[in-house]
Amino acid sequence: MDLSNETFYLDNLKSKDALSLNQLMIRNARHFQQYLPKTLAQNLSEDASKNYIKNKSEAFKNKTEFTFAIKEKSTHNIAGLVILKNLDWNTKQGEFAYCLGNKYSGNGWMSKSVQAAKNYAFNKLGLEKLQVIIHHTNTDSINVAKRSGFTWVKTLKKEHVSAKAVLDMELYEAKNDV
């Protein structure tokens, strides 16, 4: 993946990232619990993060899921994740999930990272349609999707089961027009 600037870069997850990933999840647990509960649940300890990284590395090799770490350049700490999941190679479609620690928000890191991951999905993987499924209250994520070239398609009724309720979600899509 080609994204690096003076403040951050995208990279594959490595086993040495376990502590940094775990710390990101714990420090942002309340926010991630609401929007990425499965990822949070898989990273509640350093050992759990090691296992998560091992599984994600295997998925990357098998081309079943692609997880990229957004890393702060000065410390190499993980600031967030961009995950390309729910891949359907027959229809050439995938779905993005992403998260960024509160400490790093507001600097354009996520929008640039999603845009780079989108380009990778279209140009390197040959996907033709990408989706993001977002709750309407997650305005930061909606803004990232829009800035990254995704457009709203429709409301998906009862799409997500949270700890508190079954939620309607908003579907955003981007198509490779090449």
N, C-alpha and C positions, 0 to 999 in steps of 0.2 A: 504494500500500500504506500502510495507516495503522498505523504503529507507531513511536512516538517517546517516549522518556522522558528523564530527566535524564542518563543515561549512554550510551545508544546509540539508533540508529534504523535502519530498513530503507530502502534506496534502490535505484534502478536503477543498474547499472554505467555509468560515464561514462568517456570516453577519458582524462580527467585522473586516473583511479584506477589506471592501469596500474602505476606504480611501487609503490604501496601493495599492490596485489594480488600482484605479483611478490614483494615482501618477505614478505608473509604466507605464500606458498607455500614459499619458500626456508627461512624460519625454522622451518616446521613440516613440512619435507619427509619426515622419517622416518615420522611419523604419517600424513600424507596419502598417502604411497607405498603404505601398507598398505591403506587404505580408499578412496582416491580417486585412483588412479594416472593416469587419463586427464586429470583436471583439473590435476593437478600437472604432467604432461608438457606441457600446453599453456600453462604459465605459468613456464617456467624462465628467462626473461629479460624485461626490460621491453618489448622489441619483441614478444615472443611474447604477453605479456599484453595489449598494445594490439590485436593481432590477435584474441585470445580475446574481448575486450570488444566489438570490432566485430562478430564473429560472433554473440555472445550478444545484442547490441542488434538485429541483423537478425532473429534467431530470435524475439525478443520481439515485434517488429513483425508478424511473420508468424504469431504465435501457435503456434509449434512447440515453444518452450521458454521458460521464464521464470526468469531468474537475478536474484536479489536480493542486494545486498551488505548485510552487517551492519556498520555504521560506528560507530566510537567518536565520541561527540558532541564531546568536547573537541578532538580532533585531525582528525576526519573520515577517519581511517585505516580501512582495511578490517580488520575483526576476523574475518570469516567470510563464508560464502555459504550461501544456501538456493536450491536449484535444483529447479524443477518440470519434469520431463522425461518422455519416453516417453508423450506425450499421445496418447490415442485419443479423438477427438471423437465417434465413433460410439457407443462404450460409455460415454463421459463419465468416463474414467479417466485418472489420471496417477500418476507416481512422484516421490517426493522423494529428493534427495540433499542432504547438508548437511555443513558443516565449520566449525570454529571454532578459531582459534589458541589454543595452550596458555595464553598470557598472559591470555586472556579467559574461560577456563573456570571453572565453579563459581559463576557469578553469575546463572544463569537466563536469560542472553541467548539461548541457542539454543532452549530450550523456548518462550520467548515469541515468538521469530522464526518458528519452525515453526508455532506456533498461529496467528499472524497470516497466514502464507502459506497455511495450510489454510483459514482463513476467506475469504481472497481467492479461492482455487481454487473453493470451494463457492459463495460469494455473488456474486462478480463474473464468474467464468468459467463457472459452471454445471456444474462437474464433480460427479459423484455418488460416486466411489470414489477414494481415494488410497492409495498403497502406499509402504512403505519396506522396502528389502531390506538386511538387516544381518547381519554375521557374529556368531556367538554370543559371540565374545571382545570385541566392541566394546560393552562394558556401558554406557559413557557414551551412545552413540547409542541403545541400547535404552531407557535411562531417559528420554531426550528423547522418543522415540516414545511411550512409555507416558504421560508427563506431558502430551503433546500430543493424547491421545485415541485413539491407535492401539492395536489389540489384536493379539496374535500369532495367526496363522492356520495356518501350517504351515512345515515345513522344505523348502526347495527343494534337491534333490540336485544336486550338481555345477553350481551356478548361476554361480559366479564363477571366472574364471581369474586367479590372481595370478602374480607372478614366480616363486613357489616351488611352487605346487600348484593343483589344481582344488578349490574349496571348496564345501561346503554352506552355504547362507545361510538366514536366518530371514525370513519374510514377515510383515509387520505391515500392517494395513489400518485405514482410517477411512472410514466411510460418512456421507454427508450425509442425515440422517434428517428433513429438512424436508418 
